[in-house]
Amino acid sequence: MSKKKRGNLRLLTGPDKAVLTAMAGIPALLTTALIWVPALGSIVLSFSKWNGIGGFDQIQWIGGKNYYNVTHGYPPFTPAWHHNLIWFAVFVLIPAPLGLYLATQLDKRIAGSRLYQNIFFLPVVLSLALVGFMVELIYAPEQGLINNLTGHTKPGNLVDWIGDPHLNLFAVLTLAVWRQTGYVMILWLAGLKAVDPALREAAALDGASEWQTFRRVVQPALRPVTIVVTVITVVETLRAFDIVYVVNRGKNGLELLSTLITDNIVGEAIRVGFGSALASILLVVSLLVIVPYLVVTFRKED
Amino acid sequence: MRILRVRPARLSLHAFLILTSLVWLVPVVWALYTALRPYADTAKHGYVSVGGSYGVKNFTDAWSQADMMHFFVNTIVITIPALLITLAFASMAAFVIARFRWRYNVALLVLFTAGNLLPQQAIITPLFRIYTNVKLPNWLSDSGELYDSTLGLILIHVAFQTGFCVFVMSNYMKTIPIEISEAAVVDGASVFRQYWQLTLPLCRPVLAALATLEFTWIYNDFYWATALISTGDKRPITAALANLQGEFFTNNNLVAAGSLLVAVPTLIVFFALQRHFIAGLTLGSSKG
């Protein structure tokens, strides 16, 4: 429908065209220079060996060797992408549906809706410094809240939530879920506000149950937001870094792709080429999710 | 007063929501509780205990020890310009994408949106190189380059955040009836007037929503601030919290107080703008 209606460039005057080009061009130029050029640079560097300190003349080109080394000779790589997968699974299984459930309930004009909404959204506005610090207050073995409440503070039965590599990922994920749920809930809520209330009333008049109304009326209308939530879930999974880094720099059970990159490009032994290979893997996985989504979303409209 | 009809379903819903809210508040309340107690008391009785004295001394100590005033000013100098430029750039780009049909629409959207979704770590090495190689006059950056300058930090925030805002705003603008612009075109309004006087005023809800989210994100940034600013004195408040952590000993109560103080501005902005928040985020609405 928008095909005919949206402004056609050919009808514009010269100055108008110049203004339009500047309006889109200046932001596009900045994003290209500071995001896409470096992104391309990472891919190029992933075929090199470089300590990152010396000049560009010290770069040695070594082909795909970094990629071979990442997958064959780098022990943290396997746990890292496993952890990213677990992170994704948890984000799909808990914040996404829980956020949707909370949003559906809060959309019902119940008393105190605004207050509940603020409480659930609260973690989203808190800084990572605070959240990382909460990990300490809650999970510390002897002084932490959980062990004290459950009586696990004696040397024999201490539960080391952060030190134990089998537990720490889930301990950290709990707080990550705590933040993510509020974020996703707001997106769902925004989507629900856009569902035509007349449709719902009609369904209710026809005697549809709450669940039937949700499945038949609300869910189809939520499809655009569902896609947004899916993409954000994937992206937040791949970007996961802050909490883990504050807790223990992503070691000992908390390895993630993002922390491995940081280790290699700012760590003790700087291996720019190797780190860039890891970065390029992350980049490609992200783009594989993002680009098809965007193309499908916008082709449909045009 | 209206008499509320209380159904059992509603009651159990409230019970569920109250319970979940309480669980949600535990970490924050716990940090607040810890911050209100002197270190000596928690050292003696343990953190999970009641007793001793309570007061705001940790907050005042954190404020002066971390020189918070100074770093809050740093944060304001970074966050406010970054936020304004981001919203200006994004609304302009979104206006072009949403209002005009040209060949590069999808490409532009991918450029902006995907740019925002890329992991920061994936671009940091080349970005660092660019930043150390761009020379600036002294009045723009006292380090003489983009690296270690407030301007550099503002620019990366703008470049990174514009993407998300373009995405949300172009969706929002598509829900504004095109007839409004058409009438203006007939009246001979220039493109810029269509943007500035006709489209932007209608975008107030989405601008408020994005301002809230972006303020939070830029304000809470830690990654760019530590990667692109090397002088501790120039860093924003989030990075400055490290000043409260001793080399051998960390007073958790003090850090808790400091981190809560840091959270105050984001909470104020959220509460101030929340009325517009949901309405503004509405993505591709059908009821308007």
HADDOCK unambig.tbl for C-alpha pairs under 7 A between the chains (distance, minus, plus):
assign (segid A and resid 6 and name CA) (segid B and resid 99 and name CA) 5.82 0.50 0.50
assign (segid A and resid 6 and name CA) (segid B and resid 100 and name CA) 5.60 0.50 0.50
assign (segid A and resid 6 and name CA) (segid B and resid 101 and name CA) 6.06 0.50 0.50
assign (segid A and resid 7 and name CA) (segid B and resid 99 and name CA) 6.01 0.50 0.50
assign (segid A and resid 7 and name CA) (segid B and resid 100 and name CA) 4.57 0.50 0.50
assign (segid A and resid 7 and name CA) (segid B and resid 101 and name CA) 6.04 0.50 0.50
assign (segid A and resid 8 and name CA) (segid B and resid 100 and name CA) 6.07 0.50 0.50
assign (segid A and resid 8 and name CA) (segid B and resid 101 and name CA) 5.79 0.50 0.50
assign (segid A and resid 9 and name CA) (segid B and resid 100 and name CA) 6.75 0.50 0.50
assign (segid A and resid 9 and name CA) (segid B and resid 101 and name CA) 6.87 0.50 0.50
assign (segid A and resid 9 and name CA) (segid B and resid 102 and name CA) 6.77 0.50 0.50
assign (segid A and resid 16 and name CA) (segid B and resid 190 and name CA) 6.53 0.50 0.50
assign (segid A and resid 16 and name CA) (segid B and resid 191 and name CA) 5.60 0.50 0.50
assign (segid A and resid 20 and name CA) (segid B and resid 96 and name CA) 6.44 0.50 0.50
assign (segid A and resid 23 and name CA) (segid B and resid 92 and name CA) 5.23 0.50 0.50
assign (segid A and resid 23 and name CA) (segid B and resid 93 and name CA) 5.73 0.50 0.50
assign (segid A and resid 24 and name CA) (segid B and resid 92 and name CA) 6.44 0.50 0.50
assign (segid A and resid 24 and name CA) (segid B and resid 93 and name CA) 4.38 0.50 0.50
assign (segid A and resid 24 and name CA) (segid B and resid 96 and name CA) 6.38 0.50 0.50
assign (segid A and resid 27 and name CA) (segid B and resid 89 and name CA) 5.66 0.50 0.50
assign (segid A and resid 30 and name CA) (segid B and resid 159 and name CA) 5.83 0.50 0.50
assign (segid A and resid 31 and name CA) (segid B and resid 112 and name CA) 6.96 0.50 0.50
assign (segid A and resid 31 and name CA) (segid B and resid 159 and name CA) 4.63 0.50 0.50
assign (segid A and resid 31 and name CA) (segid B and resid 160 and name CA) 6.91 0.50 0.50
assign (segid A and resid 34 and name CA) (segid B and resid 127 and name CA) 6.70 0.50 0.50
assign (segid A and resid 34 and name CA) (segid B and resid 156 and name CA) 6.70 0.50 0.50
assign (segid A and resid 34 and name CA) (segid B and resid 159 and name CA) 6.50 0.50 0.50
assign (segid A and resid 35 and name CA) (segid B and resid 115 and name CA) 6.21 0.50 0.50
assign (segid A and resid 35 and name CA) (segid B and resid 123 and name CA) 6.95 0.50 0.50
assign (segid A and resid 36 and name CA) (segid B and resid 115 and name CA) 7.00 0.50 0.50
assign (segid A and resid 38 and name CA) (segid B and resid 123 and name CA) 5.15 0.50 0.50
assign (segid A and resid 38 and name CA) (segid B and resid 126 and name CA) 4.84 0.50 0.50
assign (segid A and resid 38 and name CA) (segid B and resid 127 and name CA) 5.35 0.50 0.50
assign (segid A and resid 39 and name CA) (segid B and resid 122 and name CA) 6.63 0.50 0.50
assign (segid A and resid 39 and name CA) (segid B and resid 123 and name CA) 4.99 0.50 0.50
assign (segid A and resid 41 and name CA) (segid B and resid 126 and name CA) 5.77 0.50 0.50
assign (segid A and resid 42 and name CA) (segid B and resid 122 and name CA) 6.84 0.50 0.50
assign (segid A and resid 42 and name CA) (segid B and resid 123 and name CA) 6.16 0.50 0.50
assign (segid A and resid 42 and name CA) (segid B and resid 126 and name CA) 6.44 0.50 0.50
assign (segid A and resid 116 and name CA) (segid B and resid 21 and name CA) 6.57 0.50 0.50
assign (segid A and resid 119 and name CA) (segid B and resid 21 and name CA) 6.25 0.50 0.50
assign (segid A and resid 120 and name CA) (segid B and resid 21 and name CA) 6.74 0.50 0.50
assign (segid A and resid 120 and name CA) (segid B and resid 24 and name CA) 6.59 0.50 0.50
assign (segid A and resid 125 and name CA) (segid B and resid 216 and name CA) 5.76 0.50 0.50
assign (segid A and resid 125 and name CA) (segid B and resid 266 and name CA) 6.06 0.50 0.50
assign (segid A and resid 125 and name CA) (segid B and resid 267 and name CA) 6.81 0.50 0.50
assign (segid A and resid 126 and name CA) (segid B and resid 263 and name CA) 5.75 0.50 0.50
assign (segid A and resid 127 and name CA) (segid B and resid 220 and name CA) 5.07 0.50 0.50
assign (segid A and resid 127 and name CA) (segid B and resid 263 and name CA) 6.47 0.50 0.50
assign (segid A and resid 128 and name CA) (segid B and resid 220 and name CA) 6.93 0.50 0.50
assign (segid A and resid 129 and name CA) (segid B and resid 238 and name CA) 6.79 0.50 0.50
assign (segid A and resid 129 and name CA) (segid B and resid 259 and name CA) 6.72 0.50 0.50
assign (segid A and resid 130 and name CA) (segid B and resid 259 and name CA) 5.24 0.50 0.50
assign (segid A and resid 134 and name CA) (segid B and resid 27 and name CA) 6.42 0.50 0.50
assign (segid A and resid 134 and name CA) (segid B and resid 31 and name CA) 6.82 0.50 0.50
assign (segid A and resid 143 and name CA) (segid B and resid 46 and name CA) 6.34 0.50 0.50
assign (segid A and resid 143 and name CA) (segid B and resid 47 and name CA) 5.72 0.50 0.50
assign (segid A and resid 143 and name CA) (segid B and resid 48 and name CA) 6.89 0.50 0.50
assign (segid A and resid 145 and name CA) (segid B and resid 48 and name CA) 6.26 0.50 0.50
assign (segid A and resid 148 and name CA) (segid B and resid 48 and name CA) 6.57 0.50 0.50
assign (segid A and resid 186 and name CA) (segid B and resid 278 and name CA) 6.98 0.50 0.50
assign (segid A and resid 190 and name CA) (segid B and resid 278 and name CA) 5.22 0.50 0.50
assign (segid A and resid 190 and name CA) (segid B and resid 279 and name CA) 6.61 0.50 0.50
assign (segid A and resid 190 and name CA) (segid B and resid 281 and name CA) 5.73 0.50 0.50
assign (segid A and resid 190 and name CA) (segid B and resid 282 and name CA) 4.52 0.50 0.50
assign (segid A and resid 190 and name CA) (segid B and resid 283 and name CA) 6.83 0.50 0.50
assign (segid A and resid 191 and name CA) (segid B and resid 282 and name CA) 5.82 0.50 0.50
assign (segid A and resid 191 and name CA) (segid B and resid 283 and name CA) 6.30 0.50 0.50
assign (segid A and resid 194 and name CA) (segid B and resid 282 and name CA) 6.48 0.50 0.50
assign (segid A and resid 194 and name CA) (segid B and resid 285 and name CA) 4.62 0.50 0.50
assign (segid A and resid 194 and name CA) (segid B and resid 286 and name CA) 5.57 0.50 0.50
assign (segid A and resid 194 and name CA) (segid B and resid 287 and name CA) 5.57 0.50 0.50
assign (segid A and resid 194 and name CA) (segid B and resid 288 and name CA) 6.97 0.50 0.50
assign (segid A and resid 195 and name CA) (segid B and resid 286 and name CA) 6.62 0.50 0.50
assign (segid A and resid 195 and name CA) (segid B and resid 287 and name CA) 6.70 0.50 0.50
assign (segid A and resid 196 and name CA) (segid B and resid 286 and name CA) 6.72 0.50 0.50
assign (segid A and resid 196 and name CA) (segid B and resid 287 and name CA) 5.53 0.50 0.50
assign (segid A and resid 225 and name CA) (segid B and resid 283 and name CA) 6.96 0.50 0.50
assign (segid A and resid 235 and name CA) (segid B and resid 117 and name CA) 6.32 0.50 0.50
assign (segid A and resid 238 and name CA) (segid B and resid 119 and name CA) 6.90 0.50 0.50
assign (segid A and resid 239 and name CA) (segid B and resid 119 and name CA) 5.14 0.50 0.50
assign (segid A and resid 258 and name CA) (segid B and resid 121 and name CA) 6.34 0.50 0.50
assign (segid A and resid 261 and name CA) (segid B and resid 121 and name CA) 6.56 0.50 0.50
assign (segid A and resid 262 and name CA) (segid B and resid 121 and name CA) 6.64 0.50 0.50
assign (segid A and resid 279 and name CA) (segid B and resid 121 and name CA) 6.77 0.50 0.50
assign (segid A and resid 279 and name CA) (segid B and resid 122 and name CA) 4.38 0.50 0.50
assign (segid A and resid 280 and name CA) (segid B and resid 122 and name CA) 6.64 0.50 0.50
assign (segid A and resid 283 and name CA) (segid B and resid 118 and name CA) 6.57 0.50 0.50
assign (segid A and resid 283 and name CA) (segid B and resid 122 and name CA) 6.39 0.50 0.50
assign (segid A and resid 286 and name CA) (segid B and resid 118 and name CA) 6.60 0.50 0.50
assign (segid A and resid 290 and name CA) (segid B and resid 114 and name CA) 6.17 0.50 0.50
assign (segid A and resid 291 and name CA) (segid B and resid 110 and name CA) 6.56 0.50 0.50
assign (segid A and resid 294 and name CA) (segid B and resid 110 and name CA) 6.36 0.50 0.50
assign (segid A and resid 295 and name CA) (segid B and resid 106 and name CA) 6.64 0.50 0.50
assign (segid A and resid 298 and name CA) (segid B and resid 106 and name CA) 6.31 0.50 0.50
